[in-house]
Amino acid sequence: MRKAFIAGNWKMNMTAASGAALIKELAPLVADASCDVALCVPAILIPAMTEAAKGTNIKIGAENIHWAASGAYTGEISAEMLKEYGVEYAIIGHSERRQYFGETDETVNKRTLTALANGITPIVCVGELLEEREAGVTEKVLDKQLEIGLKDVEDVSKIVIAYEPVWAIGTGKTATDEQAQETIAYIRKKLGELFCPKCAEKVVIQYGGSMNAKNCKGLMAQPDIDGGLIGGASLKLDFATIVNYDK
């Protein structure tokens, strides 16, 4: 039985003060959640947010991780740096990283393997552009992202997959419950082919295209959707409503 997992992605938002204030307000609202809860925050906020989340069920994650242990990689952050603050999750391959910062399926793979080797759970993002969906090549795009991004992974059950249709991120557009379920069911089928069907059944797959307080119940009711990777709604108390989708 897969345990649901709701994670926030703060992107380039919040300060130490505003982030800590939000966590203080969120903590009692999500304390009895039946799902796992995490907030993935900008690297500079990780120490302060780790402190703010102490004693709560909110885990703190990173928005990126580099594949090298150290070196001349200006602006990047290593697994060792993250582990020092108890970081348990790292978002990898978000469409914004792919679009703006040159992330490729190959670098997603390197980051994923490094996270796993260091005991950090990768939240690996996959998803198609609007023109790709309209051209009917969604499955082909996902195949490539999964085949390359998860190459040489030994235990796929230690990975979280976030399906984020790029056309639904930050646009207010959301895949219908049926569209999201159909595509995520395909992702699980593909994982079964790449690894094994039993392994694929253990993988937590989130939906990440503008899930919010209004649509979370319908999305979370789908059999293959195990959670959400939440952008804008994770910056406010609406996040608690999503976490408590089953109440």
C-alpha positions, 0 to 999 in steps of 0.5 A: 500500500502506497502512502500518499505524499504531499510536497510543496515547492516554494520555488524562488519565494519566501524569506527566513522570517516569512517562511518560518511564520508560515510553517508555524501556522501550518504545523498544527493544521497538518499535524494529524495528516494521514500523508507524508508532508514536505516543503522543498525550499530555496537552498539558503532557507534550508537551515532556518526552515529545518529549525522552524519545522523541528518537532512537527511532521513537516519534512524539509526538502531541497529544490535541486541537488548536484551530482558532484561531491564538491568542486567548481560548480558555482551556485550548486549544492551538494548532497553532503551540504543537504544532509548536514541539515537533515534534508530528506527530499530533493526535487530533480528535473523540474520543468523550470530547471529544464527550461531556464537552466539547461537541465537534460534527462542525462543530468536528471539521471546524474542528480537522481543517482547521487541523491539515492547514493546519499539517502536523499529521496529524489522527486523526479519531475516528468511531463510534456509541453502543450504542443507535445500533448496536442501532437499526441506524443505525450507517451513518447516524451515520458518514455524518454524522460523515464528511460534516461532519467532513471537509467541504472537505478537499482530500486525504483521504489526509493524514487518519487515521480512527479508528473507535471504537465508543463502546460498546467504549471502556474497557468491555473490550467489543470489536467482533468482528473481523468487526464491526470489518472490516465497519464499517471497510470501510463507512467506506472505501466512504463515503470513496470516495463523498465523495472518490474510490475511489482516494483512499479506498484510501490512507486509514489507518483504525484500530480504537479500541475496546479493542484490546489485546495479546490481540485485536490479531492478529485485528483487524489481520489484517482487510483494511481495518483499518490499525492501532489507537488504543490507550487503556488498553493504551498506558499499559503495556508491552502497547503493545509487543505490539500494535505488534509484532502481526505478529511 
